[in-house]
């Protein structure tokens, strides 16, 4: 299995991806639909571990060996009652096979967009279907495409964040240069990570992140094509209705029987 782009910055991931606002949402989904739960693209366990701590049986799937090594080190330090709730699998969510069925299969944080063609995204949704119990649910959360920015088709730079540790000995910044490609519904983001430790030369890491974004109408068609029935649509983690300017696009879809 080939290396993944996130292997390059796995050690920085927990610092540079501090999102926590969605944790309660995923806990609520687990309470409503039950376990076992499969997370596609679990990374270093940002969501997986809180679910296990609440007593849910969870399987984390990820293609990045380095990310999973970090997750395994975290799991090793958890209490036995939590550790026994977690299973870790290295695999590609576009073509995985696990000999279990789940009540929930989910992808968070726009993970589905990292499948960079429509066929790869459909393959991921079909695989989720195969791994769900009768009446199980697929839940996907991703950013809602910004039509205005896409229409402008402009290349733009952003300062994503600047982090300084409490002792002031490490400063990390990330800047991104992003370009949308409207015909293909893809974007390319060149992310530059600068690390400055006291009395050490500047370290710089570059990664190229390629995503294929999905419009809400297309997502509905893809789910229906893969034999899912949409249960809910949300525009944020507070369960607001999905609207044109919603920041997120969250779908809860139940498996139909063949």
C-alpha positions in Angstrom: 0.0 0.0 0.0 1.5 3.3 -1.1 2.3 6.2 1.2 -0.3 8.8 1.8 0.1 12.6 1.7 -0.8 12.8 5.4 2.2 10.6 6.3 4.3 13.7 5.7 2.6 15.8 8.4 1.2 13.1 10.7 3.3 14.4 13.7 1.7 17.9 13.2 -1.8 16.8 12.6 -3.2 17.0 16.1 -1.8 20.6 16.5 -2.9 21.8 13.1 -6.4 20.2 13.0 -7.8 21.3 16.4 -11.5 21.0 15.4 -13.7 19.9 18.3 -17.0 21.4 17.6 -18.2 18.3 15.8 -17.5 15.8 18.6 -20.8 16.2 20.4 -22.6 15.7 17.0 -20.9 12.3 16.5 -21.6 11.2 20.0 -25.3 12.1 19.5 -25.3 10.1 16.2 -23.9 7.1 18.1 -26.5 7.4 20.8 -29.3 7.5 18.2 -28.1 4.8 15.8 -25.9 2.5 18.0 -22.8 0.6 17.4 -20.6 -1.0 16.2 -19.3 2.1 14.3 -16.8 2.3 11.4 -15.0 5.6 10.8 -13.6 6.1 7.3 -10.4 8.1 7.5 -10.0 8.0 11.3 -6.6 9.7 11.3 -5.1 10.0 14.8 -8.4 9.2 16.6 -9.8 12.7 17.1 -13.4 11.3 17.0 -12.7 7.6 17.4 -11.3 7.9 20.9 -14.2 10.0 22.4 -16.7 7.5 20.9 -14.8 4.6 22.6 -14.6 6.5 25.9 -18.4 6.7 25.9 -18.5 3.0 25.6 -19.1 2.5 21.8 -17.4 -0.2 19.8 -15.5 1.4 17.0 -13.3 0.5 14.1 -11.0 3.1 12.6 -9.9 2.7 9.0 -7.2 4.9 7.4 -4.6 4.6 4.6 -1.9 6.6 6.4 0.5 4.3 8.2 2.0 7.3 10.1 -1.4 8.5 11.3 -2.3 5.1 12.5 1.0 4.7 14.4 0.1 7.8 16.3 -3.4 6.5 17.0 -2.0 3.2 18.2 0.3 4.9 20.6 -2.7 6.9 22.0 -4.7 3.7 22.3 -1.9 1.9 24.2 -2.2 4.6 26.9 -5.9 4.3 27.3 -7.7 2.4 30.1 -8.4 -1.2 29.3 -12.2 -0.6 29.2 -11.6 2.0 26.4 -8.8 0.2 24.6 -10.9 -3.0 24.2 -13.6 -1.0 22.3 -11.2 0.1 19.5 -10.0 -1.8 16.4 -7.6 -0.2 13.9 -7.4 -1.2 10.3 -5.1 0.1 7.6 -6.9 0.3 4.3 -8.2 2.4 1.4 -11.8 3.5 2.0 -12.5 3.3 -1.7 -12.0 -0.5 -1.7 -11.8 -1.8 1.8 -13.2 -5.1 3.1 -13.9 -5.8 6.8 -15.6 -9.0 7.9 -18.1 -7.2 10.1 -21.4 -5.2 9.7 -21.9 -1.9 11.3 -24.8 0.2 12.6 -23.0 3.4 11.5 -20.4 4.0 8.8 -19.2 7.6 8.8 -16.8 10.0 7.3 -16.0 13.3 8.9 -14.1 16.5 8.1 -14.6 16.3 4.3 -12.9 12.9 4.1 -15.1 11.8 1.2 -13.7 14.6 -0.9 -10.2 13.0 -0.8 -11.6 10.4 -3.3 -10.8 12.6 -6.3 -13.2 11.3 -8.9 -17.0 10.7 -8.9 -16.4 7.0 -9.5 -14.1 6.7 -6.5 -16.7 8.5 -4.3 -19.4 6.2 -5.5 -17.1 3.2 -4.8 -16.7 4.5 -1.2 -20.4 4.9 -0.7 -21.0 1.4 -2.2 -18.5 -0.1 0.2 -20.2 1.6 3.1 -23.5 0.0 2.0 -21.9 -3.5 1.9 -20.6 -3.0 5.5 -23.9 -1.8 7.1 -26.3 -3.8 9.0 -30.0 -3.9 7.9 -31.3 -0.3 8.3 -27.8 0.9 9.2 -26.8 4.5 8.4 -24.1 6.2 6.4 -23.2 9.7 7.7 -21.0 12.0 5.7 -19.9 15.5 6.8 -18.0 17.8 4.5 -17.8 21.5 3.6 -20.6 23.0 1.5 -18.9 24.3 -1.7 -18.6 28.1 -1.9 -20.3 28.9 -5.2 -19.0 32.5 -5.3 -15.4 31.5 -4.8 -15.7 28.7 -7.3 -17.3 31.0 -9.9 -14.5 33.5 -9.6 -12.1 30.6 -10.3 -9.3 32.7 -8.7 -6.1 31.3 -7.1 -6.0 32.6 -3.6 -3.6 32.5 -0.6 -4.7 32.0 3.0 -3.0 32.0 6.4 -4.7 29.0 7.9 -3.4 29.3 11.4 -0.4 30.2 13.6 0.4 28.1 16.7 2.8 28.8 19.5 3.3 26.3 22.3 2.8 27.5 25.9 6.6 27.8 26.4 7.1 29.8 23.3 9.7 27.4 22.0 7.8 26.2 19.0 5.9 28.2 16.4 4.0 26.5 13.6 2.3 28.3 10.7 0.4 26.9 7.8 -0.4 28.8 4.6 -2.3 27.5 1.6 -2.5 28.4 -2.0 -5.8 27.0 -3.4 -7.1 26.8 -7.0 -10.6 25.5 -7.9 -11.2 23.7 -11.2 -15.0 24.0 -11.7 -15.4 21.6 -14.7 -13.8 18.7 -12.8 -15.3 19.9 -9.4 -11.8 19.6 -7.9 -9.4 21.8 -6.0 -5.7 21.8 -5.5 -4.3 23.2 -2.3 -0.6 23.6 -1.8 -0.1 23.7 2.0 3.2 25.0 3.5 4.0 24.2 7.1 6.7 26.3 8.7 8.2 25.1 12.1 10.5 27.3 14.1 12.1 26.0 17.2 14.4 28.2 19.4 18.0 27.9 18.3 17.2 25.7 15.3 16.9 26.4 11.6 13.4 26.8 10.1 11.9 23.6 8.9 9.4 23.6 6.0 7.0 20.9 4.8 5.0 21.1 1.6 2.0 18.9 0.8 -0.3 18.9 -2.2 -3.9 18.2 -1.2 -6.3 17.3 -4.1 -10.0 17.1 -3.4 -13.2 16.6 -5.4 -16.1 18.6 -3.8 -19.7 17.6 -4.2 -22.8 19.7 -4.5 -25.8 18.8 -2.4 -28.0 17.8 -5.4 -25.2 15.5 -6.6 -24.8 14.0 -3.2 -28.5 13.2 -3.1 -28.3 11.5 -6.4 -25.2 9.5 -5.5 -26.8 8.2 -2.3 -30.0 7.2 -4.2 -27.9 5.5 -6.9 -26.1 3.5 -4.2 -29.5 2.4 -2.7 -29.6 4.8 0.3 -32.6 6.7 1.6 -31.8 10.1 3.1 -33.0 10.5 6.7 -31.6 13.9 7.5 -29.7 16.8 6.0 -27.9 19.4 8.1 -26.0 22.5 7.4 -23.9 22.5 10.5 -23.2 20.5 13.6 -26.0 22.2 15.5 -28.4 20.4 13.2 -29.5 23.5 11.3 -31.2 22.9 8.0 -28.9 22.6 4.9 -29.1 25.9 3.0 -27.2 27.6 0.2 -24.8 29.4 2.5 -24.5 26.6 5.2 -20.8 26.0 6.1 -21.2 22.3 6.1 -23.1 19.6 4.2 -24.1 16.7 6.4 -26.1 13.7 5.2 -27.6 10.9 7.3 -28.7 8.1 4.9 -30.3 4.7 5.7 -29.4 1.5 3.9 -32.3 0.3 1.7 -32.6 -3.4 1.2 -31.7 -4.7 -2.3 
